[in-house]
Amino acid sequence: GLINGCTAPAAPHGAPAHQRNGPAGPTTASLSVVPNPASGRFEARFTLPAERRFATIRLVNAQGQQVKQTLRQGALSKGQYQIAIQTGDLPAGLYFVQLLTEQETTTKQLVLLKP
């Protein structure tokens, strides 16, 4: 079947989001930005404590405007991920890297230098 620009989310399947995994381990995602300060590109490295339905990395400037977005859709299993993001087209300055999932939002500061 063709998808004609339909953005409706797929019907959820599998376990309900309300299930508790007990106290073992961290319950929210962690995010780190390497290198920082960065020049030309950086890596967003994040760890998911449990399965998530999607993960979005957003780069937001100091004025709160989104300048980059990378979406990882589909079931993401627990574990570590890294996403490289090119920044050579952006002016130097202070930015915020955000990791968004259906469970949490995590933010880290990033300083961009002139490439």
A tleap script that builds the chain and sets N, CA, C and O, in Angstrom:
source leaprc.protein.ff14SB
mol = sequence {
  NGLY LEU ILE ASN GLY CYS THR ALA PRO ALA
  ALA PRO HIE GLY ALA PRO ALA HIE GLN ARG
  ASN GLY PRO ALA GLY PRO THR THR ALA SER
  LEU SER VAL VAL PRO ASN PRO ALA SER GLY
  ARG PHE GLU ALA ARG PHE THR LEU PRO ALA
  GLU ARG ARG PHE ALA THR ILE ARG LEU VAL
  ASN ALA GLN GLY GLN GLN VAL LYS GLN THR
  LEU ARG GLN GLY ALA LEU SER LYS GLY GLN
  TYR GLN ILE ALA ILE GLN THR GLY ASP LEU
  PRO ALA GLY LEU TYR PHE VAL GLN LEU LEU
  THR GLU GLN GLU THR THR THR LYS GLN LEU
  VAL LEU LEU LYS CPRO
}
set mol.1.N position { 0.822 -1.200 0.000 }
set mol.1.CA position { 0.000 0.000 0.000 }
set mol.1.C position { 0.853 1.245 0.000 }
set mol.1.O position { 1.910 1.279 0.630 }
set mol.2.N position { 0.410 2.255 -0.690 }
set mol.2.CA position { 1.144 3.513 -0.716 }
set mol.2.C position { 0.778 4.354 0.489 }
set mol.2.O position { -0.349 4.318 0.984 }
set mol.3.N position { 1.763 5.113 0.946 }
set mol.3.CA position { 1.521 6.046 2.039 }
set mol.3.C position { 1.478 7.432 1.425 }
set mol.3.O position { 2.497 7.930 0.946 }
set mol.4.N position { 0.327 8.053 1.432 }
set mol.4.CA position { 0.162 9.358 0.795 }
set mol.4.C position { 0.342 10.475 1.813 }
set mol.4.O position { -0.599 11.207 2.121 }
set mol.5.N position { 1.554 10.598 2.330 }
set mol.5.CA position { 1.826 11.679 3.277 }
set mol.5.C position { 1.059 11.544 4.574 }
set mol.5.O position { 0.901 12.521 5.306 }
set mol.6.N position { 0.586 10.360 4.865 }
set mol.6.CA position { -0.181 10.158 6.096 }
set mol.6.C position { 0.786 10.074 7.266 }
set mol.6.O position { 1.734 9.289 7.237 }
set mol.7.N position { 0.551 10.881 8.296 }
set mol.7.CA position { 1.465 10.893 9.426 }
set mol.7.C position { 0.849 10.245 10.660 }
set mol.7.O position { 1.390 10.364 11.759 }
set mol.8.N position { -0.268 9.567 10.487 }
set mol.8.CA position { -0.879 8.917 11.649 }
set mol.8.C position { 0.059 7.835 12.168 }
set mol.8.O position { 0.610 7.064 11.382 }
set mol.9.N position { 0.245 7.771 13.484 }
set mol.9.CA position { 1.147 6.751 14.021 }
set mol.9.C position { 0.564 5.353 13.825 }
set mol.9.O position { -0.652 5.165 13.807 }
set mol.10.N position { 1.442 4.398 13.683 }
set mol.10.CA position { 0.999 3.015 13.559 }
set mol.10.C position { 0.334 2.599 14.870 }
set mol.10.O position { 0.659 3.113 15.940 }
set mol.11.N position { -0.581 1.679 14.765 }
set mol.11.CA position { -1.255 1.194 15.966 }
set mol.11.C position { -0.225 0.566 16.897 }
set mol.11.O position { 0.613 -0.219 16.455 }
set mol.12.N position { -0.282 0.906 18.183 }
set mol.12.CA position { 0.692 0.319 19.107 }
set mol.12.C position { 0.478 -1.183 19.232 }
set mol.12.O position { -0.653 -1.669 19.203 }
set mol.13.N position { 1.565 -1.896 19.370 }
set mol.13.CA position { 1.456 -3.335 19.565 }
set mol.13.C position { 2.461 -3.747 20.612 }
set mol.13.O position { 3.411 -3.017 20.893 }
set mol.14.N position { 2.256 -4.907 21.188 }
set mol.14.CA position { 3.191 -5.380 22.213 }
set mol.14.C position { 2.756 -4.920 23.591 }
set mol.14.O position { 1.582 -4.646 23.844 }
set mol.15.N position { 3.737 -4.846 24.470 }
set mol.15.CA position { 3.453 -4.592 25.877 }
set mol.15.C position { 2.957 -3.164 26.096 }
set mol.15.O position { 3.369 -2.250 25.381 }
set mol.16.N position { 2.087 -2.967 27.068 }
set mol.16.CA position { 1.634 -1.612 27.385 }
set mol.16.C position { 2.779 -0.784 27.959 }
set mol.16.O position { 3.713 -1.321 28.555 }
set mol.17.N position { 2.694 0.520 27.773 }
set mol.17.CA position { 3.757 1.406 28.238 }
set mol.17.C position { 3.770 1.533 29.754 }
set mol.17.O position { 4.725 2.060 30.324 }
set mol.18.N position { 2.725 1.058 30.406 }
set mol.18.CA position { 2.609 1.272 31.848 }
set mol.18.C position { 3.356 0.232 32.667 }
set mol.18.O position { 3.445 0.360 33.888 }
set mol.19.N position { 3.895 -0.796 32.019 }
set mol.19.CA position { 4.493 -1.853 32.814 }
set mol.19.C position { 5.733 -1.358 33.537 }
set mol.19.O position { 6.474 -0.524 33.018 }
set mol.20.N position { 5.949 -1.870 34.720 }
set mol.20.CA position { 7.090 -1.468 35.528 }
set mol.20.C position { 8.164 -2.544 35.437 }
set mol.20.O position { 7.873 -3.738 35.506 }
set mol.21.N position { 9.400 -2.107 35.283 }
set mol.21.CA position { 10.493 -3.062 35.173 }
set mol.21.C position { 11.209 -3.277 36.502 }
set mol.21.O position { 12.260 -3.917 36.545 }
set mol.22.N position { 10.646 -2.746 37.582 }
set mol.22.CA position { 11.302 -2.924 38.869 }
set mol.22.C position { 12.413 -1.895 39.051 }
set mol.22.O position { 12.680 -1.095 38.155 }
set mol.23.N position { 13.060 -1.920 40.219 }
set mol.23.CA position { 14.036 -0.882 40.560 }
set mol.23.C position { 15.402 -1.069 39.923 }
set mol.23.O position { 16.270 -0.211 40.083 }
set mol.24.N position { 15.618 -2.163 39.205 }
set mol.24.CA position { 16.958 -2.439 38.686 }
set mol.24.C position { 17.339 -1.448 37.594 }
set mol.24.O position { 16.614 -1.269 36.616 }
set mol.25.N position { 18.489 -0.810 37.780 }
set mol.25.CA position { 19.038 0.023 36.720 }
set mol.25.C position { 18.348 1.368 36.609 }
set mol.25.O position { 17.343 1.614 37.276 }
set mol.26.N position { 18.887 2.240 35.767 }
set mol.26.CA position { 18.296 3.570 35.587 }
set mol.26.C position { 16.955 3.466 34.882 }
set mol.26.O position { 16.719 2.534 34.112 }
set mol.27.N position { 16.074 4.430 35.148 }
set mol.27.CA position { 14.743 4.378 34.556 }
set mol.27.C position { 14.550 5.444 33.488 }
set mol.27.O position { 13.520 5.463 32.815 }
set mol.28.N position { 15.529 6.336 33.324 }
set mol.28.CA position { 15.409 7.333 32.265 }
set mol.28.C position { 16.638 7.276 31.376 }
set mol.28.O position { 17.700 6.803 31.779 }
set mol.29.N position { 16.469 7.763 30.173 }
set mol.29.CA position { 17.558 7.743 29.211 }
set mol.29.C position { 18.641 8.724 29.623 }
set mol.29.O position { 18.368 9.745 30.253 }
set mol.30.N position { 19.876 8.399 29.256 }
set mol.30.CA position { 20.984 9.329 29.485 }
set mol.30.C position { 21.530 9.773 28.136 }
set mol.30.O position { 21.439 9.053 27.142 }
set mol.31.N position { 22.103 10.980 28.122 }
set mol.31.CA position { 22.583 11.585 26.888 }
set mol.31.C position { 23.943 12.208 27.144 }
set mol.31.O position { 24.156 12.855 28.169 }
set mol.32.N position { 24.866 12.011 26.206 }
set mol.32.CA position { 26.127 12.741 26.252 }
set mol.32.C position { 26.455 13.236 24.856 }
set mol.32.O position { 26.004 12.676 23.857 }
set mol.33.N position { 27.251 14.302 24.807 }
set mol.33.CA position { 27.585 14.960 23.552 }
set mol.33.C position { 29.110 14.984 23.438 }
set mol.33.O position { 29.795 15.513 24.313 }
set mol.34.N position { 29.638 14.406 22.349 }
set mol.34.CA position { 31.080 14.278 22.180 }
set mol.34.C position { 31.452 14.715 20.771 }
set mol.34.O position { 30.750 14.311 19.844 }
set mol.35.N position { 32.476 15.492 20.530 }
set mol.35.CA position { 33.181 16.286 21.555 }
set mol.35.C position { 32.358 17.514 21.935 }
set mol.35.O position { 31.383 17.849 21.262 }
set mol.36.N position { 32.748 18.164 22.989 }
set mol.36.CA position { 32.072 19.375 23.421 }
set mol.36.C position { 33.085 20.254 24.136 }
set mol.36.O position { 33.500 19.907 25.242 }
set mol.37.N position { 33.498 21.365 23.567 }
set mol.37.CA position { 33.002 22.018 22.346 }
set mol.37.C position { 33.270 21.193 21.091 }
set mol.37.O position { 34.196 20.383 21.038 }
set mol.38.N position { 32.426 21.427 20.080 }
set mol.38.CA position { 32.506 20.698 18.820 }
set mol.38.C position { 32.756 21.676 17.688 }
set mol.38.O position { 32.473 22.870 17.792 }
set mol.39.N position { 33.298 21.132 16.594 }
set mol.39.CA position { 33.549 21.947 15.412 }
set mol.39.C position { 33.261 21.096 14.180 }
set mol.39.O position { 33.970 20.129 13.905 }
set mol.40.N position { 32.218 21.462 13.442 }
set mol.40.CA position { 31.908 20.746 12.204 }
set mol.40.C position { 30.973 19.569 12.367 }
set mol.40.O position { 30.122 19.333 11.509 }
set mol.41.N position { 31.115 18.824 13.453 }
set mol.41.CA position { 30.218 17.701 13.710 }
set mol.41.C position { 30.348 17.290 15.168 }
set mol.41.O position { 31.350 17.577 15.822 }
set mol.42.N position { 29.321 16.615 15.666 }
set mol.42.CA position { 29.399 16.030 17.002 }
set mol.42.C position { 28.612 14.732 16.986 }
set mol.42.O position { 27.865 14.448 16.050 }
set mol.43.N position { 28.794 13.957 18.034 }
set mol.43.CA position { 28.027 12.731 18.205 }
set mol.43.C position { 27.145 12.871 19.426 }
set mol.43.O position { 27.598 13.242 20.509 }
set mol.44.N position { 25.865 12.564 19.223 }
set mol.44.CA position { 24.948 12.439 20.352 }
set mol.44.C position { 24.937 10.967 20.731 }
set mol.44.O position { 24.534 10.121 19.933 }
set mol.45.N position { 25.373 10.663 21.933 }
set mol.45.CA position { 25.403 9.287 22.419 }
set mol.45.C position { 24.354 9.166 23.508 }
set mol.45.O position { 24.360 9.928 24.475 }
set mol.46.N position { 23.461 8.216 23.351 }
set mol.46.CA position { 22.421 8.080 24.372 }
set mol.46.C position { 22.199 6.614 24.709 }
set mol.46.O position { 22.423 5.718 23.895 }
set mol.47.N position { 21.753 6.407 25.933 }
set mol.47.CA position { 21.492 5.076 26.455 }
set mol.47.C position { 20.024 5.011 26.859 }
set mol.47.O position { 19.541 5.850 27.620 }
set mol.48.N position { 19.324 4.012 26.345 }
set mol.48.CA position { 17.921 3.813 26.702 }
set mol.48.C position { 17.836 2.741 27.774 }
set mol.48.O position { 18.421 1.669 27.621 }
set mol.49.N position { 17.111 3.014 28.865 }
set mol.49.CA position { 17.012 2.054 29.964 }
set mol.49.C position { 16.049 0.911 29.659 }
set mol.49.O position { 16.078 -0.126 30.322 }
set mol.50.N position { 15.201 1.103 28.658 }
set mol.50.CA position { 14.206 0.094 28.290 }
set mol.50.C position { 13.780 0.412 26.869 }
set mol.50.O position { 14.197 1.420 26.299 }
set mol.51.N position { 12.950 -0.449 26.299 }
set mol.51.CA position { 12.537 -0.221 24.916 }
set mol.51.C position { 11.750 1.083 24.788 }
set mol.51.O position { 10.941 1.425 25.650 }
set mol.52.N position { 12.002 1.794 23.707 }
set mol.52.CA position { 11.254 3.008 23.392 }
set mol.52.C position { 10.701 2.868 21.984 }
set mol.52.O position { 11.248 2.136 21.159 }
set mol.53.N position { 9.609 3.580 21.716 }
set mol.53.CA position { 8.995 3.508 20.385 }
set mol.53.C position { 9.687 4.417 19.379 }
set mol.53.O position { 9.626 4.174 18.174 }
set mol.54.N position { 10.349 5.468 19.873 }
set mol.54.CA position { 11.095 6.358 18.983 }
set mol.54.C position { 12.094 7.131 19.826 }
set mol.54.O position { 11.975 7.197 21.050 }
set mol.55.N position { 13.071 7.709 19.163 }
set mol.55.CA position { 14.004 8.618 19.821 }
set mol.55.C position { 14.325 9.726 18.828 }
set mol.55.O position { 14.678 9.459 17.679 }
set mol.56.N position { 14.201 10.953 19.273 }
set mol.56.CA position { 14.499 12.105 18.439 }
set mol.56.C position { 15.645 12.880 19.069 }
set mol.56.O position { 15.632 13.168 20.266 }
set mol.57.N position { 16.635 13.216 18.249 }
set mol.57.CA position { 17.690 14.125 18.689 }
set mol.57.C position { 17.424 15.472 18.028 }
set mol.57.O position { 17.372 15.572 16.802 }
set mol.58.N position { 17.256 16.496 18.842 }
set mol.58.CA position { 17.032 17.852 18.327 }
set mol.58.C position { 18.201 18.737 18.736 }
set mol.58.O position { 18.726 18.626 19.843 }
set mol.59.N position { 18.596 19.612 17.827 }
set mol.59.CA position { 19.592 20.630 18.140 }
set mol.59.C position { 18.879 21.971 18.119 }
set mol.59.O position { 18.288 22.359 17.111 }
set mol.60.N position { 18.941 22.675 19.246 }
set mol.60.CA position { 18.204 23.921 19.429 }
set mol.60.C position { 19.218 25.020 19.725 }
set mol.60.O position { 20.138 24.819 20.518 }
set mol.61.N position { 19.055 26.180 19.091 }
set mol.61.CA position { 19.991 27.272 19.360 }
set mol.61.C position { 19.595 28.017 20.637 }
set mol.61.O position { 18.585 27.706 21.268 }
set mol.62.N position { 20.417 29.009 21.002 }
set mol.62.CA position { 20.202 29.715 22.270 }
set mol.62.C position { 18.892 30.486 22.282 }
set mol.62.O position { 18.392 30.833 23.352 }
set mol.63.N position { 18.321 30.762 21.099 }
set mol.63.CA position { 17.030 31.451 21.024 }
set mol.63.C position { 15.854 30.471 21.097 }
set mol.63.O position { 14.695 30.882 21.032 }
set mol.64.N position { 16.156 29.179 21.232 }
set mol.64.CA position { 15.097 28.190 21.332 }
set mol.64.C position { 14.575 27.694 20.000 }
set mol.64.O position { 13.553 27.008 19.954 }
set mol.65.N position { 15.267 28.033 18.901 }
set mol.65.CA position { 14.822 27.590 17.580 }
set mol.65.C position { 15.485 26.266 17.237 }
set mol.65.O position { 16.692 26.101 17.417 }
set mol.66.N position { 14.693 25.327 16.744 }
set mol.66.CA position { 15.241 24.049 16.321 }
set mol.66.C position { 15.997 24.231 15.014 }
set mol.66.O position { 15.455 24.764 14.045 }
set mol.67.N position { 17.251 23.788 14.988 }
set mol.67.CA position { 18.063 23.946 13.783 }
set mol.67.C position { 18.393 22.612 13.125 }
set mol.67.O position { 18.735 22.576 11.943 }
set mol.68.N position { 18.296 21.518 13.870 }
set mol.68.CA position { 18.528 20.181 13.317 }
set mol.68.C position { 17.617 19.199 14.042 }
set mol.68.O position { 17.281 19.386 15.212 }
set mol.69.N position { 17.224 18.149 13.325 }
set mol.69.CA position { 16.462 17.083 13.979 }
set mol.69.C position { 16.775 15.766 13.298 }
set mol.69.O position { 16.816 15.680 12.071 }
set mol.70.N position { 16.995 14.740 14.107 }
set mol.70.CA position { 17.226 13.389 13.607 }
set mol.70.C position { 16.275 12.464 14.346 }
set mol.70.O position { 16.264 12.428 15.576 }
set mol.71.N position { 15.490 11.728 13.607 }
set mol.71.CA position { 14.476 10.854 14.212 }
set mol.71.C position { 14.853 9.401 13.991 }
set mol.71.O position { 15.144 8.994 12.866 }
set mol.72.N position { 14.848 8.618 15.066 }
set mol.72.CA position { 14.993 7.171 14.961 }
set mol.72.C position { 13.638 6.576 15.334 }
set mol.72.O position { 13.263 6.557 16.506 }
set mol.73.N position { 12.914 6.095 14.338 }
set mol.73.CA position { 11.568 5.587 14.596 }
set mol.73.C position { 11.599 4.069 14.635 }
set mol.73.O position { 12.548 3.440 14.166 }
set mol.74.N position { 10.555 3.495 15.197 }
set mol.74.CA position { 10.493 2.047 15.306 }
set mol.74.C position { 10.964 1.630 16.679 }
set mol.74.O position { 11.543 2.433 17.412 }
set mol.75.N position { 10.723 0.389 17.031 }
set mol.75.CA position { 11.077 -0.092 18.366 }
set mol.75.C position { 12.589 -0.038 18.540 }
set mol.75.O position { 13.332 -0.675 17.793 }
set mol.76.N position { 13.036 0.725 19.527 }
set mol.76.CA position { 14.453 0.820 19.868 }
set mol.76.C position { 14.650 0.034 21.153 }
set mol.76.O position { 14.072 0.359 22.190 }
set mol.77.N position { 15.459 -0.988 21.074 }
set mol.77.CA position { 15.643 -1.802 22.265 }
set mol.77.C position { 16.553 -1.084 23.256 }
set mol.77.O position { 17.269 -0.145 22.908 }
set mol.78.N position { 16.502 -1.555 24.496 }
set mol.78.CA position { 17.376 -1.041 25.544 }
set mol.78.C position { 18.825 -1.115 25.071 }
set mol.78.O position { 19.237 -2.099 24.457 }
set mol.79.N position { 19.586 -0.075 25.358 }
set mol.79.CA position { 20.990 -0.111 24.976 }
set mol.79.C position { 21.515 1.248 24.577 }
set mol.79.O position { 20.882 2.276 24.818 }
set mol.80.N position { 22.699 1.236 23.955 }
set mol.80.CA position { 23.404 2.465 23.618 }
set mol.80.C position { 23.316 2.747 22.128 }
set mol.80.O position { 23.358 1.836 21.300 }
set mol.81.N position { 23.195 4.028 21.805 }
set mol.81.CA position { 23.097 4.476 20.419 }
set mol.81.C position { 23.994 5.686 20.241 }
set mol.81.O position { 24.249 6.422 21.195 }
set mol.82.N position { 24.474 5.894 19.024 }
set mol.82.CA position { 25.156 7.148 18.724 }
set mol.82.C position { 24.708 7.643 17.364 }
set mol.82.O position { 24.555 6.869 16.419 }
set mol.83.N position { 24.500 8.947 17.284 }
set mol.83.CA position { 24.064 9.584 16.048 }
set mol.83.C position { 25.023 10.740 15.779 }
set mol.83.O position { 25.174 11.637 16.609 }
set mol.84.N position { 25.669 10.713 14.616 }
set mol.84.CA position { 26.569 11.800 14.231 }
set mol.84.C position { 25.757 12.893 13.546 }
set mol.84.O position { 24.918 12.610 12.691 }
set mol.85.N position { 26.009 14.130 13.922 }
set mol.85.CA position { 25.268 15.259 13.378 }
set mol.85.C position { 26.267 16.288 12.859 }
set mol.85.O position { 27.158 16.734 13.582 }
set mol.86.N position { 26.099 16.652 11.597 }
set mol.86.CA position { 26.969 17.641 10.963 }
set mol.86.C position { 26.518 19.042 11.370 }
set mol.86.O position { 25.325 19.345 11.367 }
set mol.87.N position { 27.476 19.887 11.718 }
set mol.87.CA position { 27.126 21.234 12.178 }
set mol.87.C position { 27.907 22.314 11.425 }
set mol.87.O position { 27.893 23.477 11.828 }
set mol.88.N position { 28.590 21.943 10.333 }
set mol.88.CA position { 29.414 22.907 9.617 }
set mol.88.C position { 28.643 24.090 9.052 }
set mol.88.O position { 29.217 25.147 8.791 }
set mol.89.N position { 27.331 23.906 8.863 }
set mol.89.CA position { 26.510 24.984 8.297 }
set mol.89.C position { 25.935 25.909 9.367 }
set mol.89.O position { 25.197 26.840 9.046 }
set mol.90.N position { 26.265 25.664 10.632 }
set mol.90.CA position { 25.677 26.457 11.716 }
set mol.90.C position { 26.690 27.451 12.260 }
set mol.90.O position { 27.888 27.169 12.278 }
set mol.91.N position { 26.218 28.619 12.706 }
set mol.91.CA position { 27.137 29.578 13.321 }
set mol.91.C position { 27.640 29.077 14.671 }
set mol.91.O position { 26.982 28.286 15.347 }
set mol.92.N position { 28.816 29.555 15.040 }
set mol.92.CA position { 29.364 29.208 16.352 }
set mol.92.C position { 28.463 29.769 17.447 }
set mol.92.O position { 27.764 30.761 17.241 }
set mol.93.N position { 28.487 29.134 18.599 }
set mol.93.CA position { 27.699 29.627 19.721 }
set mol.93.C position { 27.223 28.501 20.618 }
set mol.93.O position { 27.677 27.362 20.516 }
set mol.94.N position { 26.301 28.848 21.494 }
set mol.94.CA position { 25.748 27.906 22.463 }
set mol.94.C position { 24.493 27.257 21.894 }
set mol.94.O position { 23.618 27.937 21.357 }
set mol.95.N position { 24.416 25.941 22.017 }
set mol.95.CA position { 23.259 25.172 21.550 }
set mol.95.C position { 22.836 24.207 22.647 }
set mol.95.O position { 23.541 24.002 23.635 }
set mol.96.N position { 21.671 23.627 22.442 }
set mol.96.CA position { 21.182 22.591 23.348 }
set mol.96.C position { 20.833 21.363 22.523 }
set mol.96.O position { 20.130 21.454 21.517 }
set mol.97.N position { 21.328 20.224 22.959 }
set mol.97.CA position { 21.021 18.952 22.318 }
set mol.97.C position { 19.957 18.284 23.175 }
set mol.97.O position { 20.140 18.097 24.378 }
set mol.98.N position { 18.835 17.923 22.543 }
set mol.98.CA position { 17.732 17.293 23.271 }
set mol.98.C position { 17.499 15.884 22.752 }
set mol.98.O position { 17.478 15.644 21.545 }
set mol.99.N position { 17.327 14.966 23.677 }
set mol.99.CA position { 16.882 13.613 23.366 }
set mol.99.C position { 15.428 13.522 23.818 }
set mol.99.O position { 15.126 13.722 24.994 }
set mol.100.N position { 14.529 13.219 22.883 }
set mol.100.CA position { 13.114 13.074 23.214 }
set mol.100.C position { 12.674 11.656 22.900 }
set mol.100.O position { 12.936 11.140 21.813 }
set mol.101.N position { 12.006 11.031 23.856 }
set mol.101.CA position { 11.311 9.770 23.605 }
set mol.101.C position { 9.887 9.939 24.122 }
set mol.101.O position { 9.528 11.007 24.617 }
set mol.102.N position { 9.080 8.895 24.010 }
set mol.102.CA position { 7.723 9.028 24.537 }
set mol.102.C position { 7.714 9.058 26.060 }
set mol.102.O position { 6.678 9.322 26.671 }
set mol.103.N position { 8.868 8.788 26.679 }
set mol.103.CA position { 8.944 8.728 28.139 }
set mol.103.C position { 9.653 9.919 28.771 }
set mol.103.O position { 9.372 10.264 29.919 }
set mol.104.N position { 10.571 10.554 28.036 }
set mol.104.CA position { 11.391 11.565 28.694 }
set mol.104.C position { 11.969 12.542 27.681 }
set mol.104.O position { 11.988 12.295 26.475 }
set mol.105.N position { 12.439 13.657 28.217 }
set mol.105.CA position { 13.225 14.616 27.450 }
set mol.105.C position { 14.484 14.903 28.257 }
set mol.105.O position { 14.411 15.241 29.438 }
set mol.106.N position { 15.628 14.767 27.619 }
set mol.106.CA position { 16.917 15.003 28.268 }
set mol.106.C position { 17.661 16.046 27.451 }
set mol.106.O position { 17.687 15.971 26.223 }
set mol.107.N position { 18.267 17.019 28.123 }
set mol.107.CA position { 18.927 18.118 27.424 }
set mol.107.C position { 20.363 18.267 27.902 }
set mol.107.O position { 20.649 18.171 29.095 }
set mol.108.N position { 21.270 18.505 26.944 }
set mol.108.CA position { 22.665 18.811 27.263 }
set mol.108.C position { 23.077 20.069 26.494 }
set mol.108.O position { 22.628 20.302 25.372 }
set mol.109.N position { 23.941 20.872 27.120 }
set mol.109.CA position { 24.478 22.047 26.445 }
set mol.109.C position { 25.592 21.618 25.481 }
set mol.109.O position { 26.317 20.657 25.736 }
set mol.110.N position { 25.706 22.341 24.389 }
set mol.110.CA position { 26.765 22.102 23.403 }
set mol.110.C position { 27.298 23.451 22.944 }
set mol.110.O position { 26.524 24.352 22.621 }
set mol.111.N position { 28.616 23.590 22.914 }
set mol.111.CA position { 29.244 24.783 22.369 }
set mol.111.C position { 29.815 24.428 21.001 }
set mol.111.O position { 30.622 23.508 20.870 }
set mol.112.N position { 29.382 25.176 19.980 }
set mol.112.CA position { 29.915 24.995 18.636 }
set mol.112.C position { 30.968 26.060 18.364 }
set mol.112.O position { 30.751 27.249 18.596 }
set mol.113.N position { 32.114 25.603 17.865 }
set mol.113.CA position { 33.183 26.508 17.460 }
set mol.113.C position { 33.167 26.652 15.949 }
set mol.113.O position { 32.548 25.848 15.251 }
set mol.114.N position { 33.839 27.666 15.445 }
set mol.114.CA position { 33.944 27.819 13.992 }
set mol.114.C position { 34.702 26.635 13.419 }
set mol.114.O position { 35.776 26.303 13.920 }
set mol.115.N position { 34.175 25.984 12.378 }
set mol.115.CA position { 34.886 24.844 11.777 }
set mol.115.C position { 36.242 25.275 11.224 }
set mol.115.O position { 36.978 24.450 10.683 }
savepdb mol mol.pdb
quit
